[in-house]
């Protein structure tokens, strides 16, 4: 039983990480029907920004708490700026082009960002500073749930809650839902669709940046390529949960994380990915639009 | 008719030349050098030729071996097994006494039976395939490089005999290098009967979290982890083990004996063991061999240069000690007499592997890899 609980929490941590990144995929897809393959790289940019700011601040001897807050703020702002710019440069000109064009453009942006960081920073693995210190009261359960695990779980829950509140109750949230339902109609009733789409990219990128910081402090290292694998897994989670659905992305993340964790624990980590993708295929056979996806007209 | 005539004239003159050649150098010692000297793998073979040239030049200047000058017979096998057999036949028909080569394991394996039938000792600076020595099929084969499994052997012996562990988890990163090493480690632990493999798993490179594997290691009751792979995964696994408050020993390989590992894993790297090639930088012979190479060719030596230099020295020393170029006498001398070489003071075991060449264990202490004595 204890082993089960240990694996369960491993799966939860992993799932939260996937969920945080999956939220960005699913939001963008929900609004403009685009799979933003550069999203994983925005997450990587967030981690790098936090790394640079945190390293610089710790040289000047700032206290840890202010380093965490400033690094997180910088990462969120910087990543959002990237998300905003990418949308304006690479997707907006293609908004009325065939569906495949922005998709290719997204893959191109992903490759561009990876190589940009590779050239501008380094190809080496870098040690990410420990931004989340071990809390005293977690020590008795540290072998099951560490402090970083806890922070990741809580942050994901808060991010999902905050996002749901924004979408349900704010003006921009209403505009987002309207745009998602019917872009032309939304435009006709006076919604600034371009602004809504920009806002979606900004929120999605901010979440990716938070994810980047949390995961980098959890795993302790970054390089230019981390966005790719995390992005693919998060994308899988988003599809699993039903792409376009926000609770779906979180659910998909957890289902994927737990499946991988239990597959590792009870079978073998050699087959971790086999189980994850077998599950994806099975679910898509029975529910083609994912666990919580709307089964309306297929977009891609 | 005309062409056929010309053909036979050429054949006759080649025969004459070979005959004359044989006669002219009857009292030299013929050291064959075989390996890829052209084609895309030439960079693996050329340094061996240069090493042989440097050694022979030095030995000839000092009066040769037992009063005889050493002559080099250099043959190209382009690293291809089907050409290596021709290379071997050519060297034997030229009356070679011992052969330095071949370079690639595949080519070496193809050529060895031919040398064996002719009773010629072959010493490779680079063929690392374990079966070449361990199968016992090629008693004429020696090498001055550790075989592919030597690293796993070193790690397992260290874990079992030095650290005394009974339960070991073997992990790898699913790559060719890491998995190959882990396979050998598992096999050696099982064969030793002194310890058991309680877990054998591959971790997915690039995953965002390894805590499930870490929990599995804990449940397996392992006292140590032997990890085959490179430093990015190793540092993640070690850090997550320490985060989950697991203090068991972590032993890894040359892919982890890298300063990036210490930089990235930070304080979690402390106490980690890793095997790595022996350090020759304090060996004066190694330094002088490299200096000679720079003086002669105006560049740093290439791949396997030191191993080739050592092999040439060992072969010629064995002939000197045996005072003969006869097969059994050379074999005996190689096993019984040590030679000072750039890779250490070496002799060979009965299977043909160099004793004292190979890997050493290092441990991270205060942020640095220190050799474990």
Interface residues (C-beta under 8 A of the other chain):
Chain A: X3 X6 X7 X9 X10 X11 X13 X14 X17 X18 X124 X125 X126 X127 X142 X143 X144 X146 X148 X149 X215 X218 X219 X220 X221 X223 X225 X226 X228 X229 X230 X233 X260 X261 X262 X264 X265 X268 X269 X270 X272 X273
Chain B: X174 X201 X202 X203 X204 X206 X207 X208 X209 X211 X212 X213 X214 X215 X216 X218 X219 X231 X232 X235 X236 X239 X240 X243 X244 X245 X246 X260 X263 X264 X265 X266 X268
